[in-house]
Amino acid sequence: MTAGRLLLWRHGRTAYNAEARLQGQVDIPLDDIGRWQARTAAARMLERHEPTHIVASDLVRADETARFLARAAGLEVVPEVRVRERAFGDWEGLTGDEIHASWPEDFALWRAGGEPSRVGAETRAQVAARTSEAINERAAALDRGDTLVVVSHGAAISSAVGELLGMAPEWRGFVGMLNAHWAELISSTVDGRASWRMTGYNLGPTDASSDWNAGPDTVHGSEADAQTRDPD
């Protein structure tokens, strides 16, 4: 058995997202825009799907996001520590400019697809292994009529999707996902084995605002560092 449909949903915006700070496992709540994003995206998700189970990272920004959907769908939120965001060690809470100023070589290596091994960060392989294990375990307890929603984080989701599709951890074919957007996968069988196929990535409301990151048609300033706001 396995869930027939899997939705991997990124949490709404936080103050760190707005400031382009790398969050990692810092436990920070949604801001006002993030709550609007989560509420708006949950309504759009329910227009398209009928979730039957919701699992969320134990970090508060993911739990808060999940509860907007749970209340509307009449479901419970099940916490799952293994779908937490990637740990970024000494870089957590810093902007891209701050990281570059203190670790220029490591930052350049990271943006080129390498691993910043000297700052205490998890590797992509480690994140892919723990997130995919949790997702497959939760999905295996369900059946083809179920839609499992996993509420997680940008880097964690991109790592998990790559692993679920059979890609190597160093493969970086996905851009960072927008806040409160999701990836959709469906289960299939290949050579007698269960597998996942992607039907969409970075899905969400397309007409809720002229600038999703800024909120409901809010005038905004210059764009901050997208690499640390929406990590892949």
N, C-alpha and C positions, 0 to 999 in steps of 0.2 A: 504494500500500500504506500501511497504517497499523495500529498496534496496535489490537486490538479492545477492550481494556479498559485504563484508566489509573487507578492508585491513587496519590494524592498524600498521602504519609505524613509527619506532623510528628514530629520527634525527641522522645525522652523528656525527662523533667525534668532540669534542671540546678540548681546552687545559686542561680544568678541567677533562675531561674523561681521557686524556693521563696521568694526574698526580694523577688519582684515587681520585679526590676531589668530594664530594657530592654536586651536583649543586642545586637541588631543583629549586627554582624560580629565582635564579640569572640569569640575562639576558646576556648570553655570546655567541659570534658567533662561527660558525664552524671554525676549523683550516684547514690547507691545506689538511691533510689526510681526514678530515671530508667532505670536498668538493669533494674529489676523491671518497669517499665512497658513497655519495649521488648521484653523477653522474653515478657511476657504477651500483648502486642498482636500480636507476630509469630506466636505460636501460634494466636491467634484468626483472624488473617488467613489462615493456611494451612488453617484449617478451611473457609473460604469460597472461597478462590481458589487458583489454581496459577500463581504468578508465573513468568515466563520470563526477565525481564531486570530488573536493579536498578541504578538510577542514583541517586547521592547527592551532595548538597552536599559540598564539600571541607572544610567546618568539622567539627571532630572530633565534636561532639554528633550530627550527622546521620550521619557515617560509622559511629560506634559503634552507633547505632540500626539502621542498614542491615545491619550484620554479624550481628546476632541473626537476622534473616530469612535472610540469605545462607547462614549455616551450616546452618540447618534445611532450607532448600530446595535446597542443593547448588549455589548460584550464586555468581558473582563480583559484587563491587560496583565499578561504574564511576564515578569521580569526575567531577563537572560543576560548575565554578565558577559558571556562570550561574544555578544554582538556590540560590545563597547567600541568606541572609536580607537583608532591606532594610537598607541602611546608615543609621544614625540620627545620625551625626556626633557632636556634643558631648554628646548625650544618652545615649550608650551607657554602660552600667554604672550608670545612675542609677535610683532609684525614681521613681514618679509624684510623690510628695511633694517630692522633691529637684528634679525638673524644674519643677514648679509654682512652687517657691520662687524659682528663678532666672530662669525664662522664663514668667511667668504668662500673658502674652498669646499667645505662641507655643504653649504647651501647650493653652490653651483653643481656639485655632484648629485644632490637630491633632485634638483630641477632637471638634470640630464637623465634621470632615471636610476641613479645609483642609490646606495644606502648610506645615510649619515651615521656611521657606526660609532663615532666618538662622542655622541651626545646622549646616549642612553635611549635611543628610539627603538621601537619594535621594527623588525624587518617586514617587508610586504608578505613574505612567505609565512611568517608567524601569524600575521593578521588573517591572511587567506585561510590558513589551516583552522584557526579557532572559530572564525565566523562561519565558514562552510560546514564545519562539523556540527555546530549548533543548529544551523538552518536545516541541514539534511536530517538531523535527528528529530527536530520538531515536525518537519514535513512527513517523515516516515510514519508518524503516529496517526496520520490523517488519511483520507481517501480521496478519490478523484473528484468528488463533489465538493471538496473544501477549497476555500481560498484563504491562504495564510498570509497575513500582513506582518512583516518584520520591520520595526521602527528602529533605525540605526543612524549612521553617520556617514559623511562623505567618503573619507578614505576607506572606512570599513566596508561600505557597500561596493565601491569599485573593486576592492580586493576580493570580496566574496563573489561578485558576479563573474570575474575572471576565472576563479577556481571552479565555480559551478558549471561554467561552460568549457572546462578542460584546458584553460590557457595557463601558461607558465606564470609564476608570480611576478616576474620582471616585465611581462607584457603590459603595456599601458595604452590600450586602445580606446579607453573611455576618458572623456573630459570630466572635470569635477561637476557633480550634480548640484543643481540649484536647491536652495532650502525648500523643504516641504514638497519636493518632487520625488518621483519613484521610478523604479525599474520593474518591468513585468516579465515574468518567465512562466512557461507552462511545462508540465511534465510530459515526457514522451518515452518511448522505448526504442533503443538502438541495439541491435544484435542481442536481444533478449534482456538487456539491462536498462534500468531506469536512468533517464538523463534529463537535463533541462534544456529548453530552447527559449531564446529571448524574443519577445514580441514588441518590446518598447523600452526605451531608456530616457531618463530625464523627462518623464511625463508629468503633467499637472495642469492647473488652470492656465490657459493661454490668453484669456481676455479679462482677467481680474484687475489688471493694472497696466499702465504704460511702462512701468518699471517695477518688476516683482520685488527686487531687492530693497527698493525704497518704500514699499508699502502702497496703499491705495491712492495712486496718482499724487504722490508727494514730490515736491520739488527737492532735488538732491544735488549735492556737490559732485566733485570729481570722483571717479572710480578709485577705490583703494586697491591694494594688491590682491588680485583675484586668485593668485596661487595659494595664498594662505587662508583666504575666505572660503574657497571651495576646493579643498585639497583632493587630489586623486591618488 
